[in-house]
Amino acid sequence: MSVPALRFKDEAGEDFPDWEAKKIGDFILSHKGGAPLKPSDFVKYGDFEVIPKKAISSGGYLKLDETEPTYCSGDFFEANQRSVVDSSYLIITLRDLVPSGPSIGYIVKYTSNKKYILAQGVYGIQIDEKLINDFLTQYSNTDNYRVLMQTMMVGSTQVHIRNSDFFQTPFSVPCFKEQTKIANLLTAVDEKITHLTQKHDLLTQYKKGVMQQIFSHSKERSDCTVTYPRGISQELRFKDDDGQDFPEWEEAGFDELFYVANNKKTQIKSSDYLEQGNTPIVDQGQKHIVGYTNNTEIYKDVPVIIFGDHTRILKWIDFVFASGADGTQVLKSTDKLNLKFGYYTLCHIELPNLGYSRHMKELKNQFIIIPTSIVEQTKIANFLTAIDDKITATQTQLQAVKQYKQGLLQQMFV
């Protein structure tokens, strides 16, 4: 039979026994199905929480919504004990409302002492002690398993897998000791992913709090479409190199601070495209790199305003557009503004979804409150950039560890 590309050795340095061909059902001791919850069975607040299908996805752990948990009434919970599980059960969804079934078949665990009630399409399974829980949950994240789940789905709009079919899923299993080594390694990688995810979230929250303090003002102006707080009383201020206060912030017109840099957008010819080059070529949606070029007419360290259904500010480093993109403007700064500070200022402005023409007109009519000192602007920009660099570095580490784990999954299972 097939063997994984990456194997462990036993304590004596010898190979473990060959893997055995089994079915997942061979290890299932018991299972529970979800309860037929109706809209009237749900309550906004309560003591009896439901495990919905959306709480089950990749990663091996149950992901319940902590902000808006799903609760059912106490009467329904008591009447449907056959659908209530504790942490001795692994949780799996065999139903998906999305036709492609992206979450179907994932197996997850939870470690709290709480009891939950399963929604329809969600199952709890107890497995034989010969199979390690973490080995099975990790296996459900492999490409081979995901393909199996896709081939077993039936239905068109609401896809599902029959219990009997799932129990027949082919499953190659190593001996208990090798299962343990595999599960321990992947669990350690998961812990690293969790740590980096938490670090990224904390840095992002910290930046948000700092931005609110730096750009807070005593009054708000509401006499314009694009709103920006008005006043001079910041919660967080910087000092100059001598420890003295900088001058107070003042209002400046948009046109005093910014000018549009891409009235004539760079047109990239097919001959300019390279597989690798000095500068990425960005598509019209400013979301994807579609090639590279050595063209020198680039936008460098500039804010990009995208107008549309979800108006937003982006910052790209050294890029060109694949073609002219309506509804997009690249901005540069006048000598009154540090450009990086300008980027963070724009990020703090509320930009309504007005469309391109109206939006630029409204934006150019605005007055923005900024430090009069370029030195203070630079200090603020450098401070926020340093936080952004930490966020980016953490995100890069997180993606690298996730890719590493994905590689392990493909090499350690069959």
C-alpha positions as CSV (number, residue, x, y, z in Angstrom):
1,M,0.0,0.0,0.0
2,S,1.0,3.7,-0.3
3,V,3.3,5.1,2.3
4,P,3.9,8.8,3.2
5,A,7.0,10.6,2.0
6,L,8.0,11.6,5.5
7,R,8.2,8.9,8.2
8,F,9.3,8.7,11.8
9,K,11.6,6.1,13.4
10,D,11.0,4.4,16.7
11,E,13.2,4.8,19.8
12,A,15.8,2.3,18.5
13,G,16.0,4.1,15.1
14,E,14.0,1.4,13.3
15,D,11.1,1.9,10.9
16,F,7.6,1.7,12.3
17,P,5.3,-1.0,10.9
18,D,3.6,-0.4,7.6
19,W,0.4,1.7,7.7
20,E,-2.9,-0.3,7.6
21,A,-5.8,0.3,5.2
22,K,-8.9,1.0,7.2
23,K,-12.2,2.9,7.0
24,I,-13.0,5.8,9.2
25,G,-16.1,3.9,10.4
26,D,-13.8,1.2,11.9
27,F,-12.8,3.7,14.6
28,I,-16.2,5.3,15.4
29,L,-17.7,4.0,18.6
30,S,-20.8,6.2,18.6
31,H,-22.1,9.3,16.9
32,K,-24.8,12.0,17.5
33,G,-26.6,14.0,14.9
34,G,-27.8,17.6,15.0
35,A,-31.2,18.8,16.3
36,P,-33.9,20.1,14.0
37,L,-33.8,23.7,15.3
38,K,-36.5,26.1,14.1
39,P,-36.3,29.9,14.2
40,S,-38.6,29.9,17.3
41,D,-36.1,27.6,19.1
42,F,-33.3,30.3,19.1
43,V,-32.9,32.9,21.8
44,K,-30.7,36.0,21.7
45,Y,-29.1,35.3,25.1
46,G,-29.0,32.1,27.2
47,D,-27.1,29.3,28.8
48,F,-27.5,26.7,26.0
49,E,-25.1,27.2,23.1
50,V,-25.5,25.7,19.7
51,I,-22.7,24.5,17.5
52,P,-23.6,25.8,14.0
53,K,-22.0,24.6,10.8
54,K,-20.0,27.8,10.4
55,A,-18.1,26.9,13.6
56,I,-16.4,24.1,11.8
57,S,-13.5,24.8,9.3
58,S,-9.9,24.0,8.8
59,G,-7.4,24.1,11.6
60,G,-8.6,21.3,13.9
61,Y,-10.4,23.5,16.5
62,L,-14.0,24.5,17.0
63,K,-14.4,28.2,16.2
64,L,-17.5,29.5,17.9
65,D,-18.5,33.1,17.5
66,E,-17.6,34.7,20.8
67,T,-19.2,38.1,19.9
68,E,-22.6,36.8,18.9
69,P,-23.0,33.1,20.1
70,T,-25.9,31.1,18.9
71,Y,-28.2,30.0,21.7
72,C,-31.3,27.9,21.9
73,S,-34.0,27.8,24.6
74,G,-33.6,25.7,27.7
75,D,-36.7,23.7,26.9
76,F,-35.4,22.8,23.5
77,F,-32.0,21.9,24.9
78,E,-33.5,19.6,27.5
79,A,-35.8,17.9,25.0
80,N,-33.0,17.1,22.6
81,Q,-30.3,15.5,24.8
82,R,-29.6,13.1,22.0
83,S,-27.9,16.0,20.1
84,V,-25.9,17.3,23.1
85,V,-22.2,16.7,23.2
86,D,-19.3,17.2,25.5
87,S,-15.5,17.4,24.8
88,S,-15.3,13.6,24.5
89,Y,-16.8,14.0,21.0
90,L,-15.0,15.2,17.9
91,I,-17.2,17.5,15.8
92,I,-17.8,17.2,12.1
93,T,-20.1,18.9,9.6
94,L,-21.5,16.7,6.8
95,R,-23.7,19.5,5.3
96,D,-22.8,22.8,3.6
97,L,-25.0,25.5,2.3
98,V,-22.4,26.5,-0.3
99,P,-22.6,24.2,-3.4
100,S,-18.8,23.7,-3.5
101,G,-18.8,22.4,0.1
102,P,-15.7,24.3,1.4
103,S,-16.2,23.2,5.0
104,I,-17.8,19.8,4.5
105,G,-16.0,16.9,6.3
106,Y,-13.7,19.0,8.5
107,I,-13.2,17.4,11.9
108,V,-12.5,19.6,14.9
109,K,-12.2,19.3,18.7
110,Y,-12.8,21.5,21.7
111,T,-11.4,21.3,25.2
112,S,-13.8,23.1,27.5
113,N,-16.0,21.4,30.0
114,K,-19.1,22.9,28.4
115,K,-21.9,20.9,26.8
116,Y,-23.3,22.1,23.4
117,I,-26.2,21.1,21.2
118,L,-25.5,20.3,17.6
119,A,-27.3,22.0,14.7
120,Q,-28.6,20.0,11.8
121,G,-25.8,18.8,9.5
122,V,-23.3,18.8,12.4
123,Y,-22.3,15.5,14.1
124,G,-20.4,14.4,17.1
125,I,-18.3,11.3,16.9
126,Q,-16.5,9.3,19.6
127,I,-13.6,7.3,18.4
128,D,-11.8,4.2,19.4
129,E,-8.8,4.6,21.8
130,K,-6.6,3.0,19.1
131,L,-6.9,6.2,17.1
132,I,-5.6,9.5,18.4
133,N,-8.0,12.4,18.1
134,D,-5.4,14.9,16.9
135,F,-4.3,12.4,14.2
136,L,-7.8,12.3,12.8
137,T,-8.4,16.1,13.0
138,Q,-5.1,16.8,11.3
139,Y,-5.9,14.2,8.6
140,S,-9.1,16.0,7.8
141,N,-7.0,19.0,6.6
142,T,-5.0,17.1,4.0
143,D,-5.5,17.6,0.3
144,N,-6.3,13.9,-0.3
145,Y,-9.0,13.9,2.3
146,R,-10.5,17.1,1.0
147,V,-10.7,15.6,-2.5
148,L,-12.5,12.5,-1.0
149,M,-15.1,14.7,0.7
150,Q,-15.7,16.6,-2.6
151,T,-16.3,13.3,-4.5
152,M,-18.7,12.0,-1.8
153,M,-21.0,15.1,-1.7
154,V,-24.5,14.9,-3.1
155,G,-27.0,17.6,-3.8
156,S,-26.9,20.8,-5.7
157,T,-27.5,23.9,-3.6
158,Q,-27.3,22.4,-0.1
159,V,-24.7,19.6,-0.5
160,H,-24.3,16.9,2.1
161,I,-22.6,13.5,2.7
162,R,-24.6,10.6,3.9
163,N,-23.5,9.1,7.2
164,S,-23.1,5.6,5.7
165,D,-20.9,7.0,3.0
166,F,-18.7,8.9,5.4
167,F,-18.2,5.8,7.6
168,Q,-16.9,4.0,4.5
169,T,-14.2,6.7,3.8
170,P,-10.9,4.9,3.2
171,F,-8.3,5.7,5.8
172,S,-4.7,4.6,6.1
173,V,-3.5,4.4,9.7
174,P,0.0,4.0,11.3
175,C,0.7,2.3,14.6
176,F,-0.3,4.2,17.7
177,K,3.3,5.4,18.5
178,E,3.8,6.8,15.0
179,Q,0.3,8.5,15.2
180,T,1.5,10.1,18.5
181,K,4.7,11.5,16.9
182,I,2.8,12.9,13.9
183,A,0.1,14.4,16.1
184,N,2.7,15.9,18.5
185,L,4.6,17.6,15.7
186,L,1.6,19.1,14.0
187,T,0.1,20.2,17.3
188,A,3.4,22.1,18.1
189,V,3.1,23.8,14.7
190,D,-0.5,24.7,15.4
191,E,0.5,26.3,18.7
192,K,3.0,28.4,16.8
193,I,0.3,29.4,14.3
194,T,-2.0,30.3,17.2
195,H,0.7,32.4,18.9
196,L,1.5,34.3,15.7
197,T,-2.2,34.9,15.0
198,Q,-2.7,36.3,18.5
199,K,0.4,38.5,18.1
200,H,-0.9,39.8,14.8
201,D,-4.3,40.6,16.3
202,L,-2.8,42.3,19.3
203,L,-0.6,44.5,17.1
204,T,-3.5,45.4,14.9
205,Q,-5.6,46.3,17.9
206,Y,-2.7,48.3,19.3
207,K,-2.3,50.3,16.1
208,K,-6.0,51.0,15.9
209,G,-5.9,52.4,19.5
210,V,-2.9,54.5,18.8
211,M,-4.4,55.9,15.6
212,Q,-7.5,56.9,17.6
213,Q,-5.4,58.7,20.2
214,I,-3.2,60.5,17.6
215,F,-6.1,61.6,15.4
216,S,-8.6,62.4,18.2
217,H,-10.0,65.9,18.4
218,S,-12.2,67.8,20.7
219,K,-15.0,68.5,18.3
220,E,-16.4,66.9,15.2
221,R,-17.5,68.6,12.0
222,S,-20.6,67.3,10.4
223,D,-21.2,69.9,7.7
224,C,-19.6,68.0,4.9
225,T,-20.0,64.7,3.2
226,V,-16.4,63.5,4.1
227,T,-16.3,63.8,7.8
228,Y,-13.1,64.4,9.8
229,P,-12.8,65.4,13.5
230,R,-12.2,69.0,14.0
231,G,-10.2,70.6,16.9
232,I,-6.7,70.7,18.3
233,S,-6.8,68.5,21.4
234,Q,-5.0,65.2,20.6
235,E,-4.9,62.5,23.3
236,L,-1.4,61.4,22.2
237,R,1.2,64.0,21.2
238,F,4.9,63.7,20.4
239,K,7.8,65.9,21.7
240,D,10.6,67.4,19.7
241,D,14.2,66.3,20.3
242,D,14.6,68.8,23.1
243,G,11.5,67.4,24.9
244,Q,9.4,70.5,24.0
245,D,5.8,70.5,22.7
246,F,5.3,70.9,19.0
247,P,3.0,73.7,17.8
248,E,-0.8,73.0,17.8
249,W,-2.4,71.3,14.8
250,E,-4.1,73.4,12.2
251,E,-6.6,72.9,9.3
252,A,-5.3,72.8,5.8
253,G,-7.2,72.4,2.5
254,F,-7.0,69.1,0.7
255,D,-5.4,70.8,-2.4
256,E,-2.8,72.3,-0.1
257,L,-1.6,68.8,0.9
258,F,-2.2,66.5,-2.0
259,Y,-2.2,66.4,-5.7
260,V,-3.3,63.7,-8.1
261,A,-0.3,61.9,-9.5
262,N,-1.9,59.6,-12.1
263,N,-3.9,61.8,-14.4
264,K,-2.0,60.1,-17.2
265,K,-1.7,56.5,-16.1
266,T,1.2,54.3,-17.3
267,Q,0.1,52.1,-20.1
268,I,1.8,48.7,-20.0
269,K,2.3,46.9,-23.3
270,S,2.5,43.2,-23.6
271,S,6.2,43.4,-24.3
272,D,6.7,45.1,-20.9
273,Y,5.5,42.0,-18.9
274,L,8.2,39.9,-17.3
275,E,8.0,36.8,-15.0
276,Q,10.3,38.7,-12.7
277,G,11.4,42.3,-12.7
278,N,12.1,45.3,-10.5
279,T,8.5,46.5,-10.3
280,P,5.2,44.6,-9.9
281,I,2.3,45.2,-12.3
282,V,-1.0,45.6,-10.4
283,D,-4.4,44.8,-11.9
284,Q,-7.2,47.3,-12.2
285,G,-8.7,46.2,-8.9
286,Q,-5.4,46.9,-7.1
287,K,-5.6,43.5,-5.5
288,H,-3.4,41.2,-7.5
289,I,0.1,41.3,-9.0
290,V,-0.3,40.2,-12.6
291,G,3.3,40.4,-13.7
292,Y,6.5,42.4,-13.4
293,T,8.3,45.1,-15.4
294,N,11.5,47.1,-15.5
295,N,9.6,50.1,-16.6
296,T,10.8,53.2,-14.6
297,E,7.5,55.1,-14.7
298,I,6.4,53.8,-11.3
299,Y,4.4,54.9,-8.3
300,K,6.6,54.7,-5.2
301,D,5.4,55.0,-1.5
302,V,2.1,56.6,-2.4
303,P,-1.4,56.3,-1.1
304,V,-4.0,55.0,-3.5
305,I,-7.7,55.9,-3.1
306,I,-10.1,53.4,-4.7
307,F,-13.6,54.6,-5.2
308,G,-16.6,52.3,-5.5
309,D,-18.8,50.0,-3.5
310,H,-16.1,49.8,-0.8
311,T,-14.1,53.0,-0.9
312,R,-10.8,52.4,0.8
313,I,-7.2,53.6,1.0
314,L,-4.3,51.4,0.1
315,K,-0.5,51.9,0.1
316,W,1.6,50.2,-2.5
317,I,5.4,50.3,-2.7
318,D,6.9,50.6,-6.2
319,F,4.1,49.6,-8.6
320,V,2.5,50.4,-12.0
321,F,-1.0,49.8,-13.1
322,A,-1.7,47.1,-15.7
323,S,-3.9,49.8,-17.4
324,G,-5.8,52.9,-16.6
325,A,-8.3,52.1,-13.8
326,D,-11.3,54.4,-13.5
327,G,-12.3,55.2,-10.0
328,T,-8.7,55.1,-8.7
329,Q,-6.4,57.9,-7.9
330,V,-2.8,57.9,-6.8
331,L,-1.9,60.8,-4.6
332,K,1.4,62.6,-3.9
333,S,2.0,65.3,-1.3
334,T,3.0,69.0,-1.4
335,D,5.8,70.4,0.6
336,K,3.4,70.9,3.6
337,L,2.9,67.2,4.1
338,N,5.0,64.2,4.9
339,L,3.6,61.7,2.5
340,K,3.6,58.8,4.9
341,F,1.8,60.9,7.5
342,G,-0.6,61.8,4.7
343,Y,-1.4,58.2,4.1
344,Y,-2.2,57.6,7.8
345,T,-4.3,60.7,7.8
346,L,-6.3,59.5,4.8
347,C,-6.8,56.2,6.5
348,H,-8.5,58.0,9.4
349,I,-10.9,60.0,7.3
350,E,-14.4,58.5,6.8
351,L,-14.8,58.0,3.0
352,P,-18.4,57.4,1.9
353,N,-19.2,55.5,-1.2
354,L,-20.1,58.2,-3.6
355,G,-18.4,57.1,-6.8
356,Y,-15.4,58.6,-8.4
357,S,-16.5,62.0,-9.8
358,R,-18.5,63.2,-6.8
359,H,-16.0,61.8,-4.3
360,M,-13.0,63.6,-5.7
361,K,-15.0,66.8,-5.7
362,E,-16.1,66.4,-2.1
363,L,-12.7,65.3,-1.0
364,K,-11.0,68.3,-2.6
365,N,-13.4,70.6,-0.7
366,Q,-12.4,69.3,2.7
367,F,-10.1,70.7,5.3
368,I,-7.9,68.3,7.1
369,I,-6.3,68.9,10.5
370,I,-2.5,68.2,10.6
371,P,0.5,69.2,12.6
372,T,2.1,72.4,11.3
373,S,5.5,70.9,12.0
374,I,6.9,68.5,9.3
375,V,9.1,67.1,12.1
376,E,6.1,66.0,14.1
377,Q,4.4,64.6,11.0
378,T,7.6,62.6,10.4
379,K,7.8,61.3,14.0
380,I,4.1,60.2,13.8
381,A,4.6,58.6,10.4
382,N,7.7,56.7,11.5
383,F,6.0,55.5,14.7
384,L,3.0,54.1,12.8
385,T,5.3,52.7,10.1
386,A,7.2,50.8,12.7
387,I,4.0,49.2,14.0
388,D,3.0,48.4,10.4
389,D,6.4,46.8,9.8
390,K,5.8,44.6,12.9
391,I,2.4,43.6,11.7
392,T,3.7,42.8,8.2
393,A,6.6,40.8,9.7
394,T,4.2,38.8,11.9
395,Q,1.9,38.2,9.0
396,T,4.9,37.0,6.9
397,Q,5.9,34.6,9.7
398,L,2.4,33.3,10.0
399,Q,2.0,32.6,6.3
400,A,5.4,30.8,6.3
401,V,4.4,28.6,9.3
402,K,1.1,27.8,7.6
403,Q,2.8,26.8,4.4
404,Y,5.3,24.7,6.4
405,K,2.4,22.9,8.0
406,Q,0.6,22.4,4.7
407,G,3.8,20.8,3.4
408,L,4.0,18.5,6.4
409,L,0.4,17.4,6.0
410,Q,1.0,16.4,2.4
411,Q,4.2,14.4,3.3
412,M,3.0,12.7,6.5
413,F,-0.3,11.3,5.4
414,V,-1.5,9.1,2.6
